[in-house]
Amino acid sequence: MLDLKTPIAMPSQTGLRSVWQWRPLASMTPAMVADVLRRAAMGDAHDFLLAADDIREKDLHYRAVLQTRQLAVAGLPVDIAPADDSREAKRAADLVRETLSDQDIGTLVAHLMDAVAKGYAVAEILWDTSGSLWYPREIAPREAHWFTFDSDTGRLLRLVDGSAEGAEIPPYRMIVHAPQLAAGIPLLGGVARSALWAWVFKSYALRDWARFAELFGQPIRVGKYHQGASPDDVAVLKQAAFSLGSDAAAVIPQEMVLELVESGSKSASADLYHKLIDYLDRQVSKAVLGQTMTTDDGSSLAQARVHNEVRLDLIRADARAIEATLARDLFAPIVRLNLGEDAPLPRLHLVVEEPQDMAALADQVAKLAGAGVAIPQGWVRQKFGIPEPAEGEAVVGAVPPAPAFDAAAQARVHAFDATRHAQEGAAPALSPDPVDAQTDRMEAETEAAWLQIMDAIKHIVDAAESLEDLRDALLAAYGDLPTERLAEVMAMGLAAAELAGRFAVTNESGRG
């Protein structure tokens, strides 16, 4: 029986797995970077992994973009679902949810996403039992440089123990995340390999920029003394010149002269350092995030949306890689240890939702609703996160519904009026209202034209692949819609309304 309860990669104050590491990489040169990367490509990645941590500490831009990519996946909602509808699958999914209820999956995912920088990341499962149930008591992050890979394939993880190949790792002990970031073995895929080159050149530029600012960032102090000045007088002037930089005040004899000589315009030279550092930061952004628009200044909103699509692709790829790793190295051990080899493994899904322009969506919904397209209110509420109002609750923006036409009730009203007029000896007023008659006629005249327009809109809606396509298609087709008959009927209706108005005014004035 495997010993699953005893940790096998515990840190120690001394030895090969000390958490306190001296990283002599503060002043890396191009030759050092080339040597570190060459040795890593040959299997000795210890210094490369330490350098990857070192530049994340020193390069604030690299740290920010790397953290952005890590947390973008670590913050995704987690959904654990059964493999199918069978009772065994549901039982396996419930088991995984129960045993992992005390674990912080987001923190684990954030640690495993360190593989983006180094090519791989490792966490150790510390098991415990409750009766016959095996469950992860703790999932502990482990340092990448405590591990190595076999020399034959470069893909089989082994524990550093001082031997040439490293110690073999028992099953069900380690969660090893090694996403396929680039072709080749995991050690060659981390973005830290590229970031190391950017950092070494950036460090040279920062050092030279600091020296430039020290030399030319403030005026030069020049002290002048007359020919007969004594050594004490010269010492007084020298002290005044040196103290003027910090104190901005000095006292000297009247015969001496102390001048501040401006260095002149050096903006062009200063811009050279700034542009070089900015260029290197942009390359790092592209390597880590796949784009620059969310971290640097973008030129337009449209470009930012396009670049955001690229970053979403990376998030989706990272999420799918994490799902595969956790299903293989965490879910499978839990299910196999408790339910046997044949139990179906639950599915893990990290939900990646694409951000939407809610203002544009609201505008499109309003236009479609105005064009007669039936849109379910529940879908609109779900998209905008608007809850159903409680009964009697005050609402904003609601339009009271128009009263429904009740033909039976209207018939009863007409019958009542006819009976009342008959009893009073007067003829019932059965002649229709002229306005209602004209409205009914216009509705009948325009029915065919409206059917043609709605049929054209229906074809456009059916052919659209997105709301943006539908908007563009409706705007493009606006001038081609068959509106000629509608215009004719509206013109006739307006003319009839004008004549009816004149007729009414004439009758009221007694000239009819």
C-alpha positions in Angstrom: 0.0 0.0 0.0 1.3 3.4 -0.9 2.2 5.8 1.9 0.0 8.8 0.8 0.0 10.6 4.2 3.8 11.4 4.5 5.0 14.4 2.5 7.8 13.7 0.1 8.7 17.3 -1.0 8.8 19.1 2.3 11.0 22.2 2.6 13.9 22.2 5.1 16.2 24.9 6.4 19.2 23.2 4.9 19.7 20.9 2.0 18.3 20.8 -1.5 14.8 22.1 -0.7 15.5 25.2 1.4 12.9 28.0 0.9 15.7 30.5 1.6 17.6 30.9 -1.7 20.4 33.3 -2.5 19.9 34.5 -6.0 23.1 36.1 -7.3 21.4 37.4 -10.4 21.1 41.1 -9.6 23.6 42.2 -12.3 23.0 39.7 -15.1 24.9 40.2 -18.3 24.0 39.0 -21.8 26.7 36.3 -21.4 25.1 35.1 -18.1 21.6 35.0 -19.7 22.9 33.0 -22.6 24.7 30.5 -20.2 21.6 30.1 -18.0 19.3 29.4 -20.9 21.8 27.1 -22.5 22.1 25.0 -19.3 18.3 24.9 -18.9 17.9 23.6 -22.5 20.4 20.8 -21.5 18.4 19.9 -18.4 20.0 21.9 -15.7 17.3 24.4 -15.0 18.1 25.4 -11.4 19.6 28.8 -12.2 17.0 29.5 -14.9 14.1 28.9 -12.4 15.7 31.2 -9.8 16.3 33.8 -12.5 12.6 33.6 -13.5 11.7 34.4 -9.9 14.3 37.1 -9.7 13.1 39.1 -12.7 9.5 38.9 -11.5 10.7 40.6 -8.4 12.8 43.3 -10.1 10.8 44.0 -13.3 7.6 45.6 -12.2 6.0 45.6 -15.6 6.8 41.9 -16.1 5.3 41.2 -12.6 2.1 43.1 -13.5 1.4 41.4 -16.8 2.3 38.0 -15.5 0.0 38.5 -12.5 -2.8 39.7 -14.8 -2.7 36.5 -16.8 -2.5 34.3 -13.7 -5.4 36.0 -11.9 -7.5 36.1 -15.0 -7.7 32.3 -14.9 -7.6 32.0 -11.1 -10.8 34.1 -10.8 -12.9 32.1 -13.2 -16.0 30.4 -11.8 -15.5 26.6 -11.2 -18.2 24.1 -12.3 -17.8 20.4 -11.4 -20.4 18.3 -13.3 -21.0 14.6 -13.7 -19.6 12.8 -16.7 -23.1 11.6 -17.7 -26.6 11.1 -16.1 -25.8 7.8 -14.5 -25.9 7.4 -10.7 -22.2 6.4 -10.6 -21.2 9.6 -12.4 -23.4 11.8 -10.1 -21.9 10.0 -7.1 -18.3 10.7 -8.3 -19.1 14.4 -8.9 -20.6 14.7 -5.4 -17.6 13.0 -3.9 -15.2 15.4 -5.6 -17.2 18.5 -4.5 -17.4 17.2 -0.9 -13.7 16.4 -0.6 -12.6 19.7 -2.1 -15.1 21.9 -0.3 -12.4 23.0 2.2 -9.8 23.7 -0.5 -9.2 27.1 -2.2 -9.2 26.1 -5.8 -8.6 29.7 -6.9 -5.3 29.8 -4.9 -4.2 26.5 -6.4 -5.0 27.6 -9.9 -3.0 30.8 -9.3 0.0 28.8 -8.3 -0.3 26.4 -11.2 -0.4 29.3 -13.6 3.2 30.0 -12.6 3.8 27.4 -15.4 3.3 30.3 -17.9 6.6 31.8 -16.7 8.7 28.7 -16.0 7.1 26.0 -18.2 5.7 23.9 -15.4 4.4 24.2 -11.8 4.0 21.6 -9.1 1.7 21.2 -6.0 1.8 18.2 -3.6 -1.3 16.5 -2.3 -1.2 15.7 1.4 -3.8 13.0 1.9 -5.8 12.0 5.0 -8.6 9.6 5.8 -11.9 9.8 7.5 -13.2 6.2 8.0 -12.8 4.7 4.5 -12.8 8.1 2.7 -9.5 9.4 1.3 -9.5 13.2 0.9 -6.8 15.9 0.3 -6.0 17.4 3.7 -3.9 20.0 2.0 -2.7 20.9 -1.4 0.7 22.5 -0.9 2.5 24.6 -3.5 6.0 23.5 -4.2 9.0 25.3 -5.7 9.7 24.5 -9.3 13.5 24.2 -8.7 12.9 21.3 -6.2 12.1 19.2 -9.3 13.8 18.1 -12.5 12.9 16.1 -15.6 14.2 12.8 -16.8 17.1 12.9 -19.3 15.4 10.6 -21.8 12.2 12.4 -22.6 12.5 15.7 -20.7 8.8 15.3 -19.7 8.8 12.9 -16.7 8.9 14.9 -13.5 11.4 13.7 -10.8 12.2 15.0 -7.3 15.7 16.5 -6.8 17.5 14.4 -4.3 21.2 14.9 -5.2 21.3 12.0 -7.7 21.8 12.5 -11.4 18.3 11.6 -12.4 16.4 12.6 -9.3 14.0 10.4 -7.3 10.9 8.9 -8.8 7.6 10.4 -7.7 4.9 7.9 -6.6 1.4 8.2 -8.2 -1.4 10.3 -6.7 1.2 12.7 -5.0 1.8 15.6 -7.3 -0.3 17.9 -9.4 2.0 18.8 -12.3 0.8 21.6 -14.6 2.9 21.7 -17.8 0.8 23.4 -20.5 1.9 23.2 -24.1 3.0 26.9 -24.3 5.4 26.2 -27.2 6.6 23.2 -29.1 9.1 21.0 -27.3 9.7 20.1 -23.7 8.1 22.0 -20.8 11.4 23.8 -19.8 11.6 25.5 -23.2 8.1 26.9 -23.2 8.0 29.4 -20.3 7.8 33.1 -21.2 10.5 33.8 -18.7 13.1 32.6 -21.3 12.1 35.6 -23.4 11.6 38.0 -20.5 15.1 37.3 -19.3 16.5 38.9 -22.5 14.2 41.8 -22.2 15.2 42.4 -18.5 18.9 42.3 -19.1 18.7 45.0 -21.8 16.2 47.0 -19.8 18.5 46.9 -16.8 21.3 48.4 -18.9 19.0 51.1 -20.1 17.8 51.9 -16.6 21.3 52.1 -15.3 22.4 54.4 -18.1 19.3 56.5 -17.6 20.0 56.9 -13.9 23.6 58.0 -14.7 22.3 60.4 -17.3 19.8 62.0 -14.8 22.6 62.3 -12.2 24.9 64.1 -14.7 22.4 66.2 -16.6 19.3 66.4 -14.5 20.5 69.4 -12.5 22.7 72.4 -13.2 26.5 72.3 -12.7 27.8 74.4 -9.8 30.9 76.4 -10.7 32.8 78.4 -8.0 35.3 81.1 -9.1 37.9 82.6 -6.7 40.4 85.4 -7.3 44.0 84.9 -7.8 45.0 85.9 -4.3 42.6 83.7 -2.5 44.0 81.7 0.4 43.6 78.0 0.8 40.9 78.7 3.5 39.0 80.8 1.0 39.1 78.0 -1.6 37.9 75.5 1.0 35.0 77.8 1.9 34.0 78.1 -1.8 34.4 74.4 -2.3 32.2 73.6 0.7 29.5 76.0 -0.6 29.5 74.5 -4.1 29.1 70.9 -2.8 26.4 71.9 -0.2 24.4 73.9 -2.7 23.0 70.7 -4.3 21.0 69.6 -1.2 20.7 72.7 0.9 20.2 75.2 -2.0 21.9 77.9 0.1 25.5 78.9 0.7 27.5 81.8 2.3 30.7 82.9 0.6 32.9 86.1 0.7 31.8 88.9 -1.6 34.9 88.6 -3.7 34.0 85.0 -4.7 31.6 84.0 -7.5 29.4 80.9 -7.5 27.4 80.2 -10.7 24.8 77.6 -11.7 25.4 76.5 -15.3 22.4 74.8 -16.9 23.1 71.7 -18.8 20.9 72.7 -21.7 18.3 70.6 -23.6 19.0 66.9 -23.3 15.4 65.7 -24.0 16.4 63.9 -27.1 19.0 61.8 -25.2 16.5 61.1 -22.4 13.8 60.1 -24.8 16.2 57.4 -26.2 16.2 55.6 -22.9 12.5 56.0 -22.4 11.7 54.6 -25.9 14.0 51.6 -25.4 12.4 50.7 -22.1 8.9 51.3 -23.5 9.7 49.1 -26.5 11.0 46.2 -24.2 7.9 46.5 -22.0 5.6 46.2 -25.0 7.4 43.1 -26.2 7.0 41.6 -22.7 3.3 42.5 -22.8 2.9 40.7 -26.1 4.8 37.6 -24.9 2.7 37.3 -21.7 -0.8 38.7 -22.6 -0.7 38.3 -26.4 -1.4 42.1 -26.8 -0.5 45.5 -25.4 -3.8 47.4 -25.4 -4.9 46.6 -21.9 -1.5 47.5 -20.3 -0.2 50.3 -22.6 -1.8 53.2 -24.3 -4.1 52.1 -27.2 -4.9 54.2 -30.2 -8.6 53.4 -30.5 -11.5 51.6 -28.9 -11.9 49.4 -31.9 -8.3 48.3 -31.7 -8.7 47.6 -28.0 -11.6 45.3 -28.7 -9.6 43.4 -31.3 -6.7 43.0 -29.0 -9.0 41.9 -26.2 -10.2 39.0 -28.4 -6.6 37.8 -28.6 -6.3 37.9 -24.8 -9.6 36.0 -24.4 -8.1 33.2 -26.6 -5.2 32.9 -24.2 -7.5 32.8 -21.2 -9.6 30.1 -22.8 -6.4 28.1 -23.6 -5.1 28.5 -20.1 -8.5 27.5 -18.6 -8.6 24.3 -20.8 -5.1 23.4 -19.8 -5.9 23.8 -16.1 -9.0 21.7 -16.5 -7.0 18.9 -18.0 -4.4 19.0 -15.3 -6.8 19.0 -12.3 -8.9 16.3 -13.9 -5.9 14.1 -14.4 -3.9 14.8 -11.2 -6.6 15.7 -8.6 -10.0 14.4 -9.6 -8.8 11.1 -10.8 -6.9 10.2 -7.6 -9.9 11.1 -5.5 -12.3 9.0 -7.5 -9.9 6.1 -8.0 -8.9 5.9 -4.3 -12.6 5.9 -3.1 -14.7 4.5 -5.9 -12.4 2.3 -7.9 -10.8 2.4 -11.4 -14.1 2.1 -13.3 -15.9 5.0 -11.8 -16.5 7.8 -14.3 -14.5 11.0 -13.7 -16.4 14.2 -13.2 -15.9 17.1 -15.7 -14.3 20.4 -14.6 -15.2 23.5 -16.4 -13.7 27.0 -15.8 -16.4 29.3 -17.1 -14.9 32.0 -19.5 -17.5 34.7 -20.3 -16.8 37.1 -23.1 -17.4 40.7 -22.0 -20.1 42.6 -23.9 -20.7 46.2 -24.7 -23.9 46.6 -22.7 -24.7 50.1 -24.1 -24.5 48.8 -27.7 -26.5 45.7 -26.7 -29.2 47.9 -25.2 -29.3 50.1 -28.3 -29.7 47.0 -30.5 -32.4 45.5 -28.4 -34.4 48.8 -28.6 -34.0 49.0 -32.3 -35.0 45.4 -32.9 -38.0 45.8 -30.6 -39.0 48.9 -32.5 -38.8 47.0 -35.7 -41.2 44.4 -34.5 -38.8 41.6 -33.5 -40.2 39.7 -30.6 -37.5 39.5 -27.9 -38.1 37.4 -24.7 -38.1 39.7 -21.6 -36.4 36.9 -19.6 -33.4 36.9 -22.0 -33.1 40.7 -21.7 -33.2 40.6 -17.9 -30.6 37.8 -17.8 -28.3 39.7 -20.2 -28.4 42.9 -18.2 -28.7 41.2 -14.7 -32.1 42.8 -14.0 -34.2 40.9 -11.5 -37.9 40.4 -11.7 -39.7 43.1 -9.6 -41.5 41.9 -6.5 -45.3 42.3 -6.4 -46.1 45.9 -5.5 -42.5 47.0 -5.7 -41.8 50.4 -7.2 -40.2 50.2 -10.6 -38.3 52.5 -12.9 -39.1 52.9 -16.6 -42.0 50.6 -16.8 -44.7 51.5 -19.3 -48.2 50.5 -18.3 -49.7 48.0 -20.8 -52.4 49.2 -23.1 -55.8 47.8 -22.2 -56.7 44.8 -24.2 -59.5 45.1 -26.7 -62.5 43.0 -25.5 -64.8 42.4 -28.5 -67.5 40.8 -26.4 -67.6 43.7 -23.9 -67.7 46.2 -26.8 -70.6 44.2 -28.3 -72.5 44.3 -25.0 -71.9 48.1 -24.8 -73.4 48.6 -28.3 -76.4 46.4 -27.4 -77.0 48.3 -24.2 -76.9 51.6 -26.1 -79.3 50.3 -28.8 -81.8 49.1 -26.2 -81.6 52.4 -24.3 -82.2 54.4 -27.5 -85.2 52.1 -28.4 -86.7 52.6 -25.0 -86.3 56.4 -25.3 -87.9 56.3 -28.8 -84.7 57.5 -30.5 -82.9 55.6 -33.3 -79.7 54.0 -32.1 -76.5 55.8 -33.3 -75.1 53.0 -35.4 -73.1 55.1 -37.9 -69.4 54.6 -37.3 -67.0 57.3 -36.3 -65.3 58.8 -39.4 -61.9 58.8 -37.7 -62.2 55.1 -36.8 -63.4 54.3 -40.4 -60.4 56.2 -41.9 -58.0 54.4 -39.5 -59.4 51.0 -40.4 -59.1 51.8 -44.1 -55.5 52.9 -43.7 -54.7 49.7 -41.8 -56.2 47.6 -44.5 -54.4 49.5 -47.3 -51.0 49.2 -45.6 -51.3 45.6 -44.5 -49.7 44.1 -47.6 -46.8 46.7 -47.5 -46.1 46.0 -43.8 -46.0 42.2 -44.5 -43.4 42.8 -47.2 -41.3 44.9 -44.9 -41.5 42.5 -42.0 -40.7 39.6 -44.3 -37.5 41.4 -45.5 -36.5 42.1 -41.9 -37.2 38.5 -40.9 -34.7 37.3 -43.7 -32.1 39.8 -42.4 -32.6 38.6 -38.8 -32.3 34.9 -39.8 -29.1 35.5 -41.8 -27.3 37.6 -39.1 -24.7 35.7 -37.0 -24.5 38.3 -34.3 -26.2 41.5 -33.0 -23.5 43.5 -34.6 -24.1 41.9 -38.0 -27.9 42.4 -37.6 -27.4 46.1 -36.8 -25.2 46.6 -39.8 -27.5 44.7 -42.1 -30.6 46.6 -40.9 -28.8 50.0 -41.5 -27.6 48.9 -44.9 -31.1 47.6 -46.0 -33.0 50.6 -44.7 -33.0 52.4 -48.0 -34.1 49.3 -49.9 -37.2 48.4 -47.8 -40.5 48.5 -49.8 -41.9 51.6 -48.2 -43.5 53.2 -51.4 -47.0 51.9 -50.7 -46.7 53.0 -47.0 -45.8 56.5 -48.1 -48.8 56.7 -50.5 -51.3 55.5 -47.9 -49.9 57.9 -45.3 -50.1 60.8 -47.8 -53.8 59.9 -48.5 -54.5 59.6 -44.8 -52.9 63.0 -44.1 -54.9 64.6 -46.9 -58.1 63.0 -45.6 -57.4 64.2 -42.1 -56.8 67.7 -43.3 -60.1 67.7 -45.3 -62.0 66.2 -42.3 -60.6 69.0 -40.1 -61.6 71.7 -42.5 -65.1 70.2 -42.8 -65.5 70.1 -39.0 -64.4 73.7 -38.7 -66.8 74.8 -41.4 -69.7 73.0 -39.6 -68.9 74.6 -36.3 -68.8 78.0 -37.8 -72.2 77.6 -39.4 -71.0 78.1 -42.9 -71.5 74.4 -44.0 
